Amino acid sequence: MTFSVKGYTFPALTVAPGAQVTVIDGDDEPHTVTAVDGSFDSGTFDAAHRATFTAPTEPGSYAITCQVHPSMHGTIVVR
């Protein structure tokens, strides 16, 4: 699964348990996709470099944030 971070927002995202998720940066600034509970982290990525992370294996809703832009928040649903 691939999704894009654009306009300093995370899209609504539903993934399968344990899915490999690729993230593309549609902004001019770097971002991260980091679970608030620490269960996953994409590392920093930018428009020139994609990032990949593994979704949790446990179904549920996971709050996410960007470590570079702490005002960015979203949710990844695993089911």
A tleap script that builds the chain and sets N, CA, C and O, in Angstrom:
source leaprc.protein.ff14SB
mol = sequence {
  NMET THR PHE SER VAL LYS GLY TYR THR PHE
  PRO ALA LEU THR VAL ALA PRO GLY ALA GLN
  VAL THR VAL ILE ASP GLY ASP ASP GLU PRO
  HIE THR VAL THR ALA VAL ASP GLY SER PHE
  ASP SER GLY THR PHE ASP ALA ALA HIE ARG
  ALA THR PHE THR ALA PRO THR GLU PRO GLY
  SER TYR ALA ILE THR CYS GLN VAL HIE PRO
  SER MET HIE GLY THR ILE VAL VAL CARG
}
set mol.1.N position { 0.838 -1.168 0.000 }
set mol.1.CA position { 0.000 0.000 0.000 }
set mol.1.C position { 0.889 1.238 0.000 }
set mol.1.O position { 1.909 1.280 0.688 }
set mol.2.N position { 0.499 2.236 -0.768 }
set mol.2.CA position { 1.231 3.499 -0.852 }
set mol.2.C position { 0.268 4.646 -0.589 }
set mol.2.O position { -0.862 4.643 -1.077 }
set mol.3.N position { 0.722 5.630 0.187 }
set mol.3.CA position { -0.079 6.837 0.357 }
set mol.3.C position { 0.830 8.044 0.387 }
set mol.3.O position { 2.041 7.934 0.581 }
set mol.4.N position { 0.214 9.210 0.188 }
set mol.4.CA position { 0.971 10.457 0.094 }
set mol.4.C position { 0.571 11.407 1.217 }
set mol.4.O position { -0.608 11.563 1.534 }
set mol.5.N position { 1.574 12.033 1.806 }
set mol.5.CA position { 1.359 13.119 2.762 }
set mol.5.C position { 1.445 14.407 1.949 }
set mol.5.O position { 2.466 14.680 1.319 }
set mol.6.N position { 0.377 15.196 1.964 }
set mol.6.CA position { 0.358 16.411 1.156 }
set mol.6.C position { -0.433 17.484 1.891 }
set mol.6.O position { -1.441 17.194 2.536 }
set mol.7.N position { 0.028 18.710 1.790 }
set mol.7.CA position { -0.657 19.810 2.460 }
set mol.7.C position { -0.532 19.707 3.976 }
set mol.7.O position { -1.382 20.198 4.718 }
set mol.8.N position { 0.550 19.057 4.423 }
set mol.8.CA position { 0.814 18.897 5.855 }
set mol.8.C position { -0.334 18.190 6.579 }
set mol.8.O position { -0.642 18.490 7.732 }
set mol.9.N position { -0.960 17.239 5.867 }
set mol.9.CA position { -2.017 16.428 6.467 }
set mol.9.C position { -1.812 14.967 6.092 }
set mol.9.O position { -1.238 14.651 5.050 }
set mol.10.N position { -2.288 14.090 6.956 }
set mol.10.CA position { -2.292 12.660 6.672 }
set mol.10.C position { -3.649 12.288 6.097 }
set mol.10.O position { -4.674 12.742 6.605 }
set mol.11.N position { -3.679 11.470 5.049 }
set mol.11.CA position { -4.969 11.023 4.527 }
set mol.11.C position { -5.583 9.980 5.456 }
set mol.11.O position { -4.883 9.384 6.275 }
set mol.12.N position { -6.891 9.761 5.327 }
set mol.12.CA position { -7.528 8.657 6.039 }
set mol.12.C position { -6.916 7.370 5.491 }
set mol.12.O position { -6.804 7.205 4.277 }
set mol.13.N position { -6.528 6.478 6.360 }
set mol.13.CA position { -5.805 5.296 5.907 }
set mol.13.C position { -6.263 4.061 6.666 }
set mol.13.O position { -6.259 4.035 7.896 }
set mol.14.N position { -6.658 3.035 5.914 }
set mol.14.CA position { -6.998 1.739 6.481 }
set mol.14.C position { -6.107 0.709 5.808 }
set mol.14.O position { -6.023 0.652 4.581 }
set mol.15.N position { -5.437 -0.109 6.626 }
set mol.15.CA position { -4.490 -1.097 6.106 }
set mol.15.C position { -4.743 -2.447 6.758 }
set mol.15.O position { -5.392 -2.539 7.800 }
set mol.16.N position { -4.222 -3.485 6.128 }
set mol.16.CA position { -4.300 -4.836 6.678 }
set mol.16.C position { -3.247 -5.005 7.775 }
set mol.16.O position { -2.213 -4.338 7.742 }
set mol.17.N position { -3.492 -5.873 8.729 }
set mol.17.CA position { -2.492 -6.124 9.770 }
set mol.17.C position { -1.158 -6.562 9.165 }
set mol.17.O position { -1.112 -7.444 8.308 }
set mol.18.N position { -0.083 -5.936 9.620 }
set mol.18.CA position { 1.253 -6.290 9.154 }
set mol.18.C position { 1.599 -5.841 7.750 }
set mol.18.O position { 2.629 -6.248 7.214 }
set mol.19.N position { 0.761 -5.006 7.137 }
set mol.19.CA position { 1.008 -4.536 5.764 }
set mol.19.C position { 2.258 -3.673 5.690 }
set mol.19.O position { 2.567 -2.928 6.619 }
set mol.20.N position { 2.972 -3.780 4.578 }
set mol.20.CA position { 4.075 -2.866 4.282 }
set mol.20.C position { 3.447 -1.607 3.695 }
set mol.20.O position { 2.706 -1.679 2.714 }
set mol.21.N position { 3.740 -0.461 4.288 }
set mol.21.CA position { 3.151 0.807 3.860 }
set mol.21.C position { 4.272 1.722 3.377 }
set mol.21.O position { 5.239 1.966 4.098 }
set mol.22.N position { 4.136 2.227 2.149 }
set mol.22.CA position { 5.098 3.161 1.580 }
set mol.22.C position { 4.495 4.554 1.607 }
set mol.22.O position { 3.326 4.746 1.274 }
set mol.23.N position { 5.310 5.526 2.009 }
set mol.23.CA position { 4.840 6.898 2.156 }
set mol.23.C position { 5.605 7.805 1.199 }
set mol.23.O position { 6.829 7.731 1.093 }
set mol.24.N position { 4.861 8.658 0.507 }
set mol.24.CA position { 5.429 9.631 -0.427 }
set mol.24.C position { 5.164 11.025 0.134 }
set mol.24.O position { 4.072 11.293 0.635 }
set mol.25.N position { 6.145 11.903 0.054 }
set mol.25.CA position { 6.017 13.275 0.535 }
set mol.25.C position { 5.619 14.180 -0.619 }
set mol.25.O position { 6.369 14.336 -1.582 }
set mol.26.N position { 4.445 14.773 -0.519 }
set mol.26.CA position { 3.974 15.710 -1.536 }
set mol.26.C position { 4.213 17.157 -1.163 }
set mol.26.O position { 3.710 18.060 -1.832 }
set mol.27.N position { 4.976 17.394 -0.099 }
set mol.27.CA position { 5.270 18.750 0.366 }
set mol.27.C position { 6.749 19.067 0.143 }
set mol.27.O position { 7.529 18.201 -0.255 }
set mol.28.N position { 7.118 20.314 0.403 }
set mol.28.CA position { 8.511 20.746 0.259 }
set mol.28.C position { 9.334 20.514 1.520 }
set mol.28.O position { 10.540 20.759 1.521 }
set mol.29.N position { 8.711 20.052 2.575 }
set mol.29.CA position { 9.384 19.817 3.855 }
set mol.29.C position { 9.400 18.317 4.166 }
set mol.29.O position { 8.513 17.591 3.717 }
set mol.30.N position { 10.389 17.843 4.923 }
set mol.30.CA position { 10.406 16.435 5.321 }
set mol.30.C position { 9.314 16.138 6.351 }
set mol.30.O position { 8.815 17.042 7.022 }
set mol.31.N position { 8.951 14.857 6.463 }
set mol.31.CA position { 7.930 14.404 7.412 }
set mol.31.C position { 8.354 13.069 8.012 }
set mol.31.O position { 9.335 12.459 7.587 }
set mol.32.N position { 7.590 12.632 9.008 }
set mol.32.CA position { 7.633 11.256 9.499 }
set mol.32.C position { 6.192 10.797 9.685 }
set mol.32.O position { 5.283 11.619 9.794 }
set mol.33.N position { 5.987 9.498 9.721 }
set mol.33.CA position { 4.724 8.905 10.152 }
set mol.33.C position { 5.094 8.098 11.394 }
set mol.33.O position { 5.685 7.022 11.299 }
set mol.34.N position { 4.739 8.634 12.550 }
set mol.34.CA position { 5.160 8.046 13.815 }
set mol.34.C position { 3.944 7.745 14.676 }
set mol.34.O position { 3.129 8.630 14.934 }
set mol.35.N position { 3.818 6.500 15.121 }
set mol.35.CA position { 2.720 6.130 16.016 }
set mol.35.C position { 2.926 6.798 17.366 }
set mol.35.O position { 4.026 6.765 17.918 }
set mol.36.N position { 1.885 7.394 17.891 }
set mol.36.CA position { 1.963 8.055 19.193 }
set mol.36.C position { 2.348 7.047 20.275 }
set mol.36.O position { 3.040 7.399 21.230 }
set mol.37.N position { 1.898 5.785 20.130 }
set mol.37.CA position { 2.225 4.761 21.127 }
set mol.37.C position { 3.597 4.121 20.893 }
set mol.37.O position { 3.997 3.221 21.631 }
set mol.38.N position { 4.318 4.588 19.860 }
set mol.38.CA position { 5.662 4.081 19.584 }
set mol.38.C position { 5.726 2.756 18.850 }
set mol.38.O position { 6.809 2.188 18.705 }
set mol.39.N position { 4.591 2.248 18.382 }
set mol.39.CA position { 4.575 0.921 17.750 }
set mol.39.C position { 5.169 0.890 16.343 }
set mol.39.O position { 5.554 -0.181 15.873 }
set mol.40.N position { 5.256 2.029 15.660 }
set mol.40.CA position { 5.905 2.087 14.353 }
set mol.40.C position { 6.345 3.510 14.065 }
set mol.40.O position { 5.827 4.471 14.635 }
set mol.41.N position { 7.321 3.623 13.159 }
set mol.41.CA position { 7.868 4.920 12.773 }
set mol.41.C position { 8.479 4.775 11.392 }
set mol.41.O position { 9.268 3.861 11.151 }
set mol.42.N position { 8.125 5.657 10.501 }
set mol.42.CA position { 8.642 5.604 9.133 }
set mol.42.C position { 10.073 6.105 9.025 }
set mol.42.O position { 10.761 5.803 8.050 }
set mol.43.N position { 10.531 6.866 10.011 }
set mol.43.CA position { 11.766 7.609 9.843 }
set mol.43.C position { 11.468 8.826 8.981 }
set mol.43.O position { 10.365 8.955 8.449 }
set mol.44.N position { 12.426 9.703 8.841 }
set mol.44.CA position { 12.225 10.930 8.069 }
set mol.44.C position { 12.288 10.648 6.576 }
set mol.44.O position { 13.156 9.912 6.108 }
set mol.45.N position { 11.361 11.242 5.837 }
set mol.45.CA position { 11.341 11.121 4.376 }
set mol.45.C position { 11.039 12.483 3.782 }
set mol.45.O position { 10.499 13.361 4.454 }
set mol.46.N position { 11.393 12.651 2.512 }
set mol.46.CA position { 11.130 13.913 1.828 }
set mol.46.C position { 10.698 13.621 0.399 }
set mol.46.O position { 10.512 12.466 0.016 }
set mol.47.N position { 10.539 14.685 -0.386 }
set mol.47.CA position { 10.039 14.520 -1.753 }
set mol.47.C position { 10.952 13.647 -2.606 }
set mol.47.O position { 10.488 13.029 -3.564 }
set mol.48.N position { 12.231 13.586 -2.279 }
set mol.48.CA position { 13.181 12.794 -3.061 }
set mol.48.C position { 13.313 11.360 -2.558 }
set mol.48.O position { 13.839 10.505 -3.271 }
set mol.49.N position { 12.841 11.083 -1.341 }
set mol.49.CA position { 13.033 9.760 -0.738 }
set mol.49.C position { 11.746 9.277 -0.073 }
set mol.49.O position { 11.214 9.941 0.817 }
set mol.50.N position { 11.256 8.133 -0.503 }
set mol.50.CA position { 10.089 7.520 0.118 }
set mol.50.C position { 10.495 6.817 1.406 }
set mol.50.O position { 11.675 6.569 1.650 }
set mol.51.N position { 9.504 6.504 2.216 }
set mol.51.CA position { 9.741 5.734 3.437 }
set mol.51.C position { 8.797 4.544 3.448 }
set mol.51.O position { 7.730 4.582 2.834 }
set mol.52.N position { 9.186 3.497 4.139 }
set mol.52.CA position { 8.352 2.309 4.289 }
set mol.52.C position { 8.333 1.907 5.755 }
set mol.52.O position { 9.355 1.943 6.439 }
set mol.53.N position { 7.153 1.524 6.223 }
set mol.53.CA position { 7.034 0.989 7.577 }
set mol.53.C position { 6.048 -0.171 7.559 }
set mol.53.O position { 5.270 -0.329 6.619 }
set mol.54.N position { 6.092 -0.967 8.599 }
set mol.54.CA position { 5.184 -2.103 8.729 }
set mol.54.C position { 4.068 -1.732 9.695 }
set mol.54.O position { 4.318 -1.298 10.820 }
set mol.55.N position { 2.832 -1.911 9.237 }
set mol.55.CA position { 1.677 -1.628 10.094 }
set mol.55.C position { 1.633 -2.637 11.240 }
set mol.55.O position { 2.139 -3.751 11.106 }
set mol.56.N position { 1.037 -2.254 12.352 }
set mol.56.CA position { 0.895 -3.203 13.463 }
set mol.56.C position { 0.105 -4.444 13.032 }
set mol.56.O position { -0.699 -4.391 12.101 }
set mol.57.N position { 0.344 -5.538 13.712 }
set mol.57.CA position { -0.386 -6.781 13.401 }
set mol.57.C position { -1.690 -6.868 14.179 }
set mol.57.O position { -2.558 -7.678 13.855 }
set mol.58.N position { -1.827 -6.045 15.191 }
set mol.58.CA position { -3.046 -6.042 16.015 }
set mol.58.C position { -4.055 -5.051 15.435 }
set mol.58.O position { -3.738 -3.869 15.304 }
set mol.59.N position { -5.279 -5.507 15.081 }
set mol.59.CA position { -6.290 -4.575 14.571 }
set mol.59.C position { -6.604 -3.474 15.584 }
set mol.59.O position { -6.530 -3.680 16.796 }
set mol.60.N position { -6.949 -2.320 15.064 }
set mol.60.CA position { -7.312 -1.188 15.918 }
set mol.60.C position { -7.001 0.124 15.237 }
set mol.60.O position { -6.575 0.151 14.083 }
set mol.61.N position { -7.215 1.212 15.955 }
set mol.61.CA position { -6.916 2.555 15.460 }
set mol.61.C position { -5.651 3.040 16.146 }
set mol.61.O position { -5.511 2.937 17.364 }
set mol.62.N position { -4.727 3.573 15.348 }
set mol.62.CA position { -3.438 4.028 15.852 }
set mol.62.C position { -3.266 5.509 15.527 }
set mol.62.O position { -3.253 5.902 14.361 }
set mol.63.N position { -3.135 6.317 16.560 }
set mol.63.CA position { -2.900 7.748 16.382 }
set mol.63.C position { -1.480 7.941 15.857 }
set mol.63.O position { -0.540 7.305 16.333 }
set mol.64.N position { -1.333 8.831 14.864 }
set mol.64.CA position { -0.021 9.121 14.287 }
set mol.64.C position { 0.256 10.617 14.350 }
set mol.64.O position { -0.657 11.437 14.448 }
set mol.65.N position { 1.543 10.946 14.292 }
set mol.65.CA position { 1.987 12.329 14.263 }
set mol.65.C position { 3.234 12.415 13.393 }
set mol.65.O position { 3.812 11.395 13.019 }
set mol.66.N position { 3.636 13.617 13.081 }
set mol.66.CA position { 4.872 13.873 12.363 }
set mol.66.C position { 5.866 14.444 13.364 }
set mol.66.O position { 5.588 15.460 14.000 }
set mol.67.N position { 7.017 13.805 13.510 }
set mol.67.CA position { 8.024 14.273 14.456 }
set mol.67.C position { 8.591 15.635 14.048 }
set mol.67.O position { 9.030 16.401 14.906 }
set mol.68.N position { 8.586 15.941 12.761 }
set mol.68.CA position { 9.113 17.224 12.274 }
set mol.68.C position { 8.081 18.339 12.473 }
set mol.68.O position { 8.435 19.480 12.769 }
set mol.69.N position { 6.807 17.993 12.307 }
set mol.69.CA position { 5.706 18.959 12.439 }
set mol.69.C position { 4.708 18.414 13.456 }
set mol.69.O position { 3.725 17.787 13.061 }
set mol.70.N position { 4.929 18.631 14.744 }
set mol.70.CA position { 4.086 18.039 15.792 }
set mol.70.C position { 2.604 18.411 15.719 }
set mol.70.O position { 1.778 17.757 16.355 }
set mol.71.N position { 2.256 19.443 14.960 }
set mol.71.CA position { 0.844 19.799 14.820 }
set mol.71.C position { 0.111 18.879 13.834 }
set mol.71.O position { -1.117 18.915 13.750 }
set mol.72.N position { 0.856 18.058 13.090 }
set mol.72.CA position { 0.241 17.109 12.153 }
set mol.72.C position { -0.186 15.858 12.935 }
set mol.72.O position { 0.626 15.218 13.602 }
set mol.73.N position { -1.477 15.529 12.834 }
set mol.73.CA position { -2.016 14.345 13.507 }
set mol.73.C position { -2.917 13.593 12.546 }
set mol.73.O position { -3.491 14.180 11.629 }
set mol.74.N position { -3.036 12.307 12.759 }
set mol.74.CA position { -3.921 11.486 11.950 }
set mol.74.C position { -4.147 10.151 12.636 }
set mol.74.O position { -3.744 9.941 13.780 }
set mol.75.N position { -4.802 9.255 11.908 }
set mol.75.CA position { -5.116 7.929 12.422 }
set mol.75.C position { -4.920 6.899 11.322 }
set mol.75.O position { -5.330 7.104 10.179 }
set mol.76.N position { -4.295 5.803 11.678 }
set mol.76.CA position { -4.232 4.649 10.783 }
set mol.76.C position { -5.088 3.558 11.409 }
set mol.76.O position { -4.904 3.198 12.571 }
set mol.77.N position { -6.024 3.039 10.626 }
set mol.77.CA position { -6.893 1.958 11.084 }
set mol.77.C position { -6.345 0.656 10.517 }
set mol.77.O position { -6.123 0.535 9.312 }
set mol.78.N position { -6.130 -0.307 11.389 }
set mol.78.CA position { -5.668 -1.636 10.987 }
set mol.78.C position { -6.841 -2.590 11.136 }
set mol.78.O position { -7.385 -2.755 12.227 }
set mol.79.N position { -7.231 -3.224 10.017 }
set mol.79.CA position { -8.310 -4.231 10.057 }
set mol.79.C position { -8.243 -5.167 8.884 }
set mol.79.O position { -9.073 -6.068 8.766 }
savepdb mol mol.pdb
quit
